[in-house]
Amino acid sequence: MTGDGDVPVEHRHLLSERITWYDTGEARWMGRARHGAMELSVRLNDWPAEPSYTVFVDGAAVCDLEEWPAAWEQVRRDEPGRPTAPRDG
């Protein structure tokens, strides 16, 4: 998991699909999202020693990214009318 080209085939579509990410309220965890049946999360890493982000699908790390994909909408907690991440349970 060293860069955008190392995304597993079964998850490459995620980089080009519109995904709305919701604030987790945690500094290291940038966002959570649901996409189909998948629970997604993005962790902010210790850049430049590490890649910028790690993407998790259903709790498992699947790839590292250096740049935020253009198709992804990054939602901030302070945006009026925007909900925070949906919580399970």
C-alpha contacts under 8 A as a table, 3 or more apart, distances in Angstrom:
res1	aa1	res2	aa2	distance
1	M	6	D	5.81
1	M	7	V	7.32
1	M	62	V	7.31
1	M	63	C	4.92
1	M	64	D	5.22
2	T	6	D	6.47
2	T	51	P	6.94
2	T	63	C	7.33
2	T	64	D	5.67
2	T	65	L	7.46
3	G	6	D	5.52
3	G	7	V	7.56
3	G	51	P	7.31
3	G	63	C	7.29
3	G	64	D	5.44
3	G	65	L	5.27
3	G	66	E	6.38
4	D	7	V	5.99
4	D	63	C	7.51
4	D	64	D	6.68
4	D	65	L	5.21
4	D	66	E	6.93
6	D	63	C	6.67
6	D	64	D	7.82
7	V	11	H	6.49
7	V	12	R	5.75
7	V	62	V	6.91
7	V	63	C	5.34
7	V	64	D	7.72
8	P	11	H	5.48
8	P	12	R	6.23
8	P	62	V	7.04
8	P	63	C	7.45
9	V	12	R	5.32
10	E	13	H	7.42
11	H	14	L	5.67
11	H	15	L	7.89
11	H	62	V	7.90
12	R	15	L	5.81
12	R	16	S	7.72
13	H	16	S	5.67
13	H	17	E	6.33
14	L	17	E	5.29
14	L	18	R	7.98
14	L	19	I	7.86
15	L	69	P	5.83
15	L	71	A	7.09
15	L	72	W	7.71
16	S	69	P	7.14
16	S	70	A	7.60
16	S	71	A	5.62
16	S	72	W	7.89
17	E	71	A	5.80
17	E	72	W	7.14
18	R	71	A	4.83
18	R	72	W	5.20
18	R	73	E	6.98
19	I	33	A	7.21
19	I	35	H	7.06
19	I	71	A	6.95
19	I	72	W	4.86
19	I	73	E	6.01
20	T	33	A	6.44
20	T	72	W	6.12
20	T	73	E	4.75
20	T	74	Q	6.36
20	T	75	V	6.89
21	W	31	G	5.26
21	W	32	R	5.44
21	W	33	A	5.05
21	W	72	W	7.34
21	W	73	E	6.07
21	W	74	Q	5.27
21	W	75	V	5.61
21	W	85	A	7.64
22	Y	31	G	5.06
22	Y	32	R	5.30
22	Y	33	A	6.29
22	Y	74	Q	7.10
22	Y	75	V	5.30
22	Y	76	R	6.92
22	Y	77	R	7.64
22	Y	83	P	7.20
22	Y	84	T	5.28
22	Y	85	A	4.47
22	Y	86	P	7.72
23	D	26	E	7.82
23	D	30	M	6.27
23	D	31	G	4.87
23	D	32	R	6.73
23	D	75	V	6.33
23	D	76	R	5.73
23	D	77	R	5.65
23	D	84	T	5.26
23	D	85	A	5.57
24	T	29	W	6.37
24	T	30	M	6.47
24	T	31	G	5.45
24	T	32	R	6.47
24	T	84	T	6.67
24	T	85	A	5.70
25	G	29	W	7.82
25	G	77	R	7.68
25	G	84	T	7.95
26	E	29	W	5.41
26	E	30	M	7.10
27	A	30	M	6.64
27	A	44	L	7.96
28	R	43	R	5.76
28	R	44	L	5.14
28	R	45	N	7.27
29	W	32	R	7.99
29	W	41	S	7.26
29	W	42	V	5.91
29	W	43	R	4.48
29	W	44	L	6.01
30	M	41	S	7.59
30	M	42	V	5.57
30	M	43	R	5.71
30	M	44	L	6.14
31	G	41	S	5.59
31	G	42	V	5.45
31	G	43	R	7.52
31	G	74	Q	7.82
31	G	85	A	7.40
32	R	39	E	7.42
32	R	40	L	5.58
32	R	41	S	4.40
32	R	42	V	6.69
32	R	85	A	5.94
32	R	86	P	7.94
33	A	39	E	6.07
33	A	40	L	5.02
33	A	41	S	6.34
33	A	85	A	7.15
33	A	86	P	7.95
34	R	37	A	6.97
34	R	38	M	5.68
34	R	39	E	4.77
34	R	40	L	5.90
35	H	38	M	5.21
35	H	39	E	6.60
35	H	40	L	7.20
38	M	57	V	6.36
38	M	58	D	6.05
39	E	57	V	5.81
39	E	58	D	4.96
39	E	59	G	7.61
40	L	55	V	7.21
40	L	56	F	5.60
40	L	57	V	4.77
40	L	58	D	6.23
40	L	59	G	7.62
41	S	55	V	5.97
41	S	56	F	5.14
41	S	57	V	6.74
41	S	59	G	7.76
42	V	53	Y	6.46
42	V	54	T	5.68
42	V	55	V	4.68
42	V	56	F	6.18
43	R	53	Y	5.53
43	R	54	T	5.17
43	R	55	V	6.55
43	R	56	F	7.91
44	L	52	S	6.15
44	L	53	Y	4.86
44	L	54	T	6.78
45	N	50	E	6.14
45	N	51	P	6.46
45	N	52	S	5.35
45	N	53	Y	5.48
45	N	54	T	7.04
46	D	49	A	5.92
46	D	50	E	5.42
46	D	51	P	7.46
46	D	52	S	7.05
47	W	50	E	4.90
47	W	51	P	5.92
47	W	52	S	5.38
48	P	51	P	6.69
48	P	52	S	7.26
51	P	54	T	7.46
51	P	64	D	6.09
51	P	65	L	6.11
51	P	66	E	5.41
52	S	64	D	7.37
52	S	65	L	6.03
52	S	66	E	4.86
52	S	67	E	6.93
53	Y	64	D	5.55
53	Y	65	L	5.10
53	Y	66	E	6.39
53	Y	67	E	7.71
54	T	61	A	6.68
54	T	62	V	7.54
54	T	63	C	5.77
54	T	64	D	4.33
54	T	65	L	6.21
55	V	61	A	5.84
55	V	62	V	5.91
55	V	63	C	5.47
55	V	64	D	6.19
55	V	65	L	7.57
56	F	59	G	5.54
56	F	60	A	5.07
56	F	61	A	4.25
56	F	62	V	5.58
56	F	63	C	7.39
57	V	60	A	5.38
57	V	61	A	6.51
57	V	62	V	6.57
65	L	68	W	7.13
68	W	72	W	7.32
69	P	72	W	5.62
70	A	73	E	7.88
75	V	79	E	7.43
75	V	82	R	7.41
76	R	79	E	5.69
76	R	82	R	7.68
77	R	82	R	6.86
77	R	83	P	7.18
77	R	84	T	6.08
78	D	82	R	7.84
79	E	82	R	5.65
83	P	86	P	7.96
